[in-house]
């Protein structure tokens, strides 16, 4: 009987396991995650779960019981330490504490030290880890990163009651979302960013400035073009962050300077890499019978004819099923348009598009940026390559159709809210 192994504890791993069973795979299956929880999704960690508005059932994709019902062996608190593609084996080390959250998400179990597990097909969905900041004071109590469910729980304990001073180092999506959530909980928030505009790398300076104004209007002290020198504390606990000679008071610090793909196992197996594990459009790695999906994979996208890596929710949701079908030798390729959403204060946003093409594209606005009710389009040689709807709903499908059509659009009509998007698609 065939044995498929999935290494990872995120949405890509969970969606792959679900798809394998849905597609009729009746063989043995093992899911291995170094965390003590059943596989979960990450978007709520900086938003609803951190705020206390969403529980574990909104985070955990399937409870441990589901894996048992599906005949899937779930090994939590277990690290895959060595991958041998030639022998088709992966070596496991139990981390202990495998009881997880017994009685809440129900996860449990750990692998044996040095156990060699043989596989017929293996999926690497190891995700990414928080980028570290080599700075004095980063080891102090009260200094956090946010990547895991345990990280979110630690932040909830710090911020849930309000009345604290939070300093965020970095103004990426995680930092901006946590800043908005923390303000909603009644905490003082300062965000420190070395670049001129927050989120400029993701959405450009004009849209980044819109997010900056949003945060400042909600009482966030957002400082750009600053140099964080060190984190200071007293009696082992953080008390502030030194910025260009000034100490910004802090009860809690979150370092949010990005993430890097978790490549240890891939490098151990000498898989081809390039900002992640290089995979083809069917998510196959350079090693036979080894696949990769989610944050760790740099997948060849057939539409833009280049590799790209994404750390967003939709990537994990859609890539897991593609990897599963490829493992079953079914026709499958990962050709989805990258998608991301965020909720900050009274702003809700959906973003679809190809980052590599958006970087040099023309920005076209439909609606009112000052009121934060608009759609932003990124247009390259007359073709829409990205679209962001802000507090405008039920249009993302049309935005994605505009992108996927590859058609040259009339920019005046694109700007005009009175021209239905469907009319642009009908040209």
VOGU-3710 file (C-alpha; in Angstrom, 3 decimals, decimal comma):
1> xxxxxxxxxx> 0,000/0,000/0,000  1,321/3,451/-0,909  2,379/5,779/1,881  2,221/9,575/1,421  3,890/11,887/3,937  3,107/15,583/4,403  5,582/17,649/6,407  4,051/20,870/7,692  1,419/22,277/10,026  -0,269/25,004/8,020
11> xxxxxxxxxx> -3,122/25,427/5,585  -1,167/23,997/2,639  -0,598/20,757/4,546  -4,221/20,520/5,680  -5,699/21,294/2,257  -3,381/18,765/0,614  -4,397/16,015/3,041  -8,073/16,811/2,527  -7,713/16,759/-1,262  -5,830/13,458/-1,303
21> xxxxxxxxxx> -8,717/11,738/0,442  -11,320/13,585/-1,648  -9,581/12,432/-4,828  -9,775/8,831/-3,699  -6,326/8,144/-2,271  -6,897/5,182/0,049  -3,294/4,525/1,026  -1,484/5,359/4,230  -0,967/9,024/5,010  1,091/10,728/7,699
31> xxxxxxxxxx> 1,081/14,445/8,523  4,101/15,611/10,506  4,215/19,008/12,226  6,732/20,345/14,700  4,011/22,322/16,480  1,796/20,850/19,171  -1,387/21,828/17,344  -3,233/20,259/14,462  -2,562/22,193/11,211  -4,044/25,688/11,270
41> xxxxxxxxxx> -4,386/28,841/9,185  -2,566/32,044/10,060  -4,660/35,102/9,019  -6,706/35,214/12,268  -3,512/35,308/14,350  -2,986/39,028/13,703  -6,675/39,918/13,497  -9,723/38,173/14,949  -7,949/35,574/17,087  -5,538/38,136/18,525
51> xxxxxxxxxx> -8,483/40,426/19,260  -10,340/37,624/21,048  -13,217/37,707/18,562  -12,416/34,320/17,029  -11,699/31,045/18,773  -9,615/28,028/17,939  -12,338/26,707/15,670  -11,625/29,662/13,351  -7,921/28,843/13,322  -7,582/25,042/13,332
61> xxxxxxxxxx> -8,452/23,741/9,848  -9,558/20,284/11,017  -9,529/18,979/14,600  -7,377/15,972/15,413  -10,487/13,763/15,322  -10,947/14,516/11,606  -7,523/13,055/10,819  -8,376/9,910/12,754  -11,696/9,602/10,918  -9,903/9,955/7,587
71> xxxxxxxxxx> -7,336/7,319/8,482  -4,544/9,907/8,564  -1,810/9,621/11,154  -1,240/13,076/12,653  2,098/13,504/14,415  2,337/16,772/16,307  5,381/18,020/18,245  7,512/16,136/15,740  10,322/17,525/13,617  11,486/16,048/10,328
81> xxxxxxxxxx> 15,262/16,250/10,626  16,584/14,472/7,523  15,204/13,790/4,058  16,776/11,171/1,814  15,081/11,352/-1,611  17,090/8,437/-2,968  16,047/6,088/-0,168  12,573/7,660/0,027  12,862/8,146/3,787  12,365/11,010/6,211
91> xxxxxxxxxx> 13,837/10,929/9,712  11,717/12,180/12,623  12,512/13,518/16,069  9,839/13,906/18,738  9,922/17,201/20,610  8,011/16,006/23,660  4,910/17,643/25,015  2,844/15,965/22,331  -0,364/16,381/24,245  -0,901/19,728/22,496
101> xxxxxxxxxx> -4,135/21,397/23,569  -5,970/18,345/24,804  -9,603/19,253/25,248  -9,402/22,324/22,978  -8,061/21,456/19,556  -7,469/17,838/20,596  -4,082/17,455/18,959  -1,494/15,099/20,338  1,175/12,556/19,629  4,870/12,742/18,760
111> xxxxxxxxxx> 7,249/10,859/16,552  10,068/8,710/17,834  13,646/10,004/18,054  15,570/9,007/14,950  12,659/7,097/13,434  13,004/6,645/9,684  9,698/6,828/7,878  9,497/5,484/4,357  7,333/7,274/1,813  6,208/6,805/-1,761
121> xxxxxxxxxx> 5,373/10,495/-2,229  6,268/13,360/0,093  5,016/16,953/0,306  7,088/19,680/1,929  4,778/22,342/3,353  7,174/23,577/6,009  6,136/27,218/5,639  8,257/30,126/6,771  9,734/31,417/10,007  9,930/34,954/11,351
131> xxxxxxxxxx> 12,978/36,890/10,233  15,185/37,699/13,202  16,585/41,126/13,996  20,199/41,103/15,210  19,709/43,818/17,767  20,641/44,305/21,408  17,742/43,532/23,721  15,831/41,220/21,405  16,032/38,492/24,048  14,185/40,498/26,720
141> xxxxxxxxxx> 10,851/39,331/28,086  8,019/41,117/26,323  9,745/41,068/22,922  7,776/38,945/20,460  7,497/37,761/16,907  4,231/36,555/15,374  4,198/33,479/13,201  2,702/30,646/15,214  -0,439/30,044/17,237  1,666/29,990/20,398
151> xxxxxxxxxx> 3,088/33,398/19,392  -0,458/34,736/19,062  -1,439/33,321/22,443  1,553/35,049/24,044  0,587/38,376/22,452  -3,050/37,945/23,516  -1,924/37,580/27,123  0,099/40,783/26,831  -2,387/42,971/24,959  -5,845/41,527/25,618
161> xxxxxxxxxx> -6,653/43,708/28,613  -5,582/46,963/26,963  -3,657/49,763/28,634  -0,237/48,628/27,393  2,282/50,404/25,179  3,121/48,332/22,101  6,033/49,187/19,825  6,110/47,464/16,443  9,409/47,266/14,594  8,468/47,019/10,928
171> xxxxxxxxxx> 5,369/48,079/9,031  4,585/45,095/6,834  1,151/43,497/6,729  1,650/41,679/10,052  2,821/44,813/11,825  0,017/46,972/10,449  -2,649/44,393/11,266  -1,366/43,848/14,788  -1,150/47,607/15,259  -4,800/48,016/14,281
181> xxxxxxxxxx> -5,867/45,094/16,483  -3,893/46,367/19,464  -5,427/49,842/19,158  -8,875/48,251/19,057  -8,061/46,535/22,342  -7,192/49,857/23,960  -3,402/49,828/23,769  -1,046/52,624/22,772  0,754/51,727/19,535  3,919/53,024/17,892
191> xxxxxxxxxx> 5,136/51,617/14,568  8,762/52,122/13,546  9,716/51,827/9,877  13,090/52,536/8,267  11,609/53,165/4,800  9,811/56,362/3,750  6,339/54,804/3,442  4,821/51,690/5,046  3,788/48,835/2,736  5,367/50,566/-0,269
201> xxxxxxxxxx> 7,052/47,339/-1,368  3,651/45,626/-1,508  1,318/48,317/-2,877  3,521/51,253/-3,848  4,070/54,613/-2,119  0,661/56,174/-2,884  -1,335/53,265/-1,477  1,154/52,829/1,368  0,591/56,467/2,326  -3,151/55,798/2,429
211> xxxxxxxxxx> -2,580/53,050/5,003  -0,299/55,381/6,952  -3,014/58,056/7,121  -5,508/55,406/8,259  -3,314/54,398/11,188  -2,471/57,949/12,174  -6,175/58,866/12,131  -6,723/56,051/14,629  -4,073/57,231/17,065  -1,084/55,161/15,957
221> xxxxxxxxxx> 2,308/56,854/16,276  3,736/55,749/12,930  7,320/56,870/12,370  9,084/56,398/9,055  12,709/56,890/7,983  13,870/55,920/11,472  16,753/53,773/12,656  16,074/51,345/15,488  19,259/51,153/17,544  18,445/48,749/20,354
231> xxxxxxxxxx> 15,785/47,463/22,708  16,225/48,346/26,367  14,823/46,905/29,549  15,023/46,563/33,284  15,227/43,370/35,333  15,038/41,292/32,173  11,833/42,938/30,924  11,498/45,324/27,976  10,882/48,998/28,781  11,558/50,756/25,491
241> xxxxxxxxxx> 13,095/50,933/22,037  15,880/53,378/21,228  15,200/55,107/17,909  17,685/57,673/16,593  18,751/58,425/20,148  15,204/58,702/21,542  13,715/56,006/23,766  10,145/55,114/22,829  8,466/53,561/25,908  7,284/49,984/25,466
251> xxxxxxxxxx> 5,614/47,379/27,630  5,517/45,037/24,633  7,587/44,919/21,430  6,736/43,020/18,265  9,489/42,475/15,712  7,758/42,219/12,353  10,463/42,431/9,705  9,267/39,669/7,430  9,709/35,928/7,167  12,071/33,503/5,460
261> xxxxxxxxxx> 11,143/30,090/4,016  11,857/27,129/6,299  14,496/25,459/4,144  16,382/23,158/6,527  14,889/19,913/5,274  15,054/20,963/1,619  18,710/21,943/1,913  19,468/18,714/3,731  18,085/16,898/0,681  19,938/19,256/-1,695
271> xxxxxxxxxx> 16,768/20,299/-3,486  17,036/23,107/-6,031  16,272/26,452/-4,422  15,844/30,125/-5,205  13,997/32,236/-2,622  12,339/29,003/-1,525  12,182/25,486/-2,923  12,070/25,684/-6,706  9,102/23,757/-8,083  7,445/23,547/-11,477
281> xxxxxxxxxx> 3,846/24,544/-12,191  2,720/21,164/-10,838  4,679/21,807/-7,616  7,268/19,077/-8,240  10,718/19,676/-6,775  14,031/18,685/-8,329  13,858/15,320/-6,497  11,609/12,495/-7,716  8,409/12,010/-5,692  9,050/15,124/-3,582
291> xxxxxxxxxx> 6,651/18,081/-3,877  6,485/21,475/-2,176  3,633/23,920/-1,559  2,775/27,006/0,453  5,121/29,616/1,894  8,233/27,513/1,325  7,708/26,934/-2,413  8,897/29,174/-5,241  6,561/27,961/-7,960  6,858/28,502/-11,686
301> xxxxxxxxxx> 3,765/30,425/-12,713  2,700/29,543/-16,261  1,018/32,909/-16,900  3,955/35,185/-16,092  6,584/32,526/-16,963  8,675/33,029/-13,846  9,025/31,624/-10,353  7,320/33,404/-7,486  6,885/32,751/-3,777  3,914/33,961/-1,751
311> xxxxxxxxxx> 3,239/33,850/1,987  -0,457/34,663/1,734  -3,454/32,585/2,797  -4,807/32,004/-0,720  -1,483/30,586/-1,861  -1,586/27,890/0,816  -5,292/27,237/0,268  -4,909/26,719/-3,491  -1,454/25,164/-3,670  -2,215/22,275/-1,303
321> xxxxxxxxxx> -4,844/20,746/-3,609  -2,599/21,209/-6,674  0,229/19,384/-4,912  -2,144/16,606/-3,845  -3,361/16,022/-7,397  0,208/16,043/-8,687  1,125/13,438/-6,080  -1,683/11,304/-7,511  -0,375/11,850/-11,070  -3,522/13,765/-11,965
331> xxxxxxxxxx> -3,341/16,806/-14,270  -2,692/19,829/-12,072  -0,887/23,134/-12,274  -0,731/26,137/-9,988  -1,893/29,082/-12,089  -3,998/31,107/-9,638  -3,635/34,860/-9,471  -2,030/35,751/-6,121  -4,656/37,029/-3,668  -4,483/38,720/-0,288
341> xxxxxxxxxx> -6,892/40,441/2,071  -6,583/42,575/5,174  -8,830/44,220/7,753  -7,498/47,263/9,600  -9,754/49,546/11,647  -12,730/50,373/9,359  -10,846/49,383/6,202  -11,393/46,095/4,445  -9,326/45,288/1,390  -8,793/42,552/-1,199
351> xxxxxxxxxx> -5,715/42,534/-3,424  -5,227/40,386/-6,515  -2,293/40,571/-8,889  1,233/39,658/-9,849  3,713/41,517/-7,601  6,563/41,301/-10,107  4,411/42,976/-12,773  2,779/45,492/-10,421  6,120/46,918/-9,294  6,605/48,953/-12,485
361> xxxxxxxxxx> 2,954/49,362/-13,485  0,838/52,522/-13,715  -1,588/53,117/-10,855  -5,171/53,892/-11,914  -7,775/54,834/-9,278  -11,548/54,325/-9,522  -13,375/55,971/-6,636  -12,418/58,161/-3,676  -9,104/57,465/-1,924  -9,779/60,106/0,767
371> xxxxxxxxxx> -12,995/58,346/1,749  -11,216/54,996/1,444  -13,840/53,674/-0,963  -12,140/52,835/-4,231  -10,537/50,273/-6,492  -6,863/50,686/-7,402  -5,659/49,067/-10,605  -2,098/48,436/-11,664  -1,841/48,666/-15,452  1,119/47,521/-17,533
381> xxxxxxxxxx> 1,069/48,467/-21,236  -2,694/48,856/-21,071  -3,291/45,514/-19,364  -4,479/45,144/-15,770  -1,914/43,164/-13,759  -3,222/43,943/-10,271  -6,295/45,283/-8,510  -7,089/46,295/-4,933  -10,665/46,936/-3,825  -10,883/48,995/-0,627
391> xxxxxxxxxx> -14,270/49,027/1,126  -15,844/48,164/-2,228  -17,274/44,668/-2,239  -18,363/41,924/-4,617  -15,926/43,046/-7,313  -12,910/40,825/-6,749  -14,130/38,241/-9,235  -14,361/40,890/-11,949  -10,958/42,277/-10,984  -9,422/38,825/-11,355
401> xxxxxxxxxx> -11,187/38,362/-14,701  -9,703/41,645/-15,923  -6,257/40,441/-14,903  -6,609/36,982/-16,407  -8,073/38,293/-19,679  -4,840/40,024/-20,659  -6,892/42,494/-22,689  -5,903/46,123/-23,227  -8,440/48,297/-21,372  -9,651/51,852/-21,838
411> xxxxxxxxxx> -8,075/53,759/-18,924  -10,770/56,423/-18,861  -13,435/53,741/-18,523  -11,343/51,954/-15,924  -11,263/55,136/-13,825  -14,966/55,847/-14,225  -17,108/54,272/-11,447  -20,174/54,652/-13,668  -18,708/52,205/-16,193  -19,462/48,653/-14,971
421> xxxxxxx> -16,413/46,408/-14,823  -18,432/43,846/-16,746  -18,531/46,245/-19,701  -14,733/46,385/-19,735  -14,675/42,595/-19,793  -17,185/42,483/-22,623  -15,030/44,488/-25,030
//
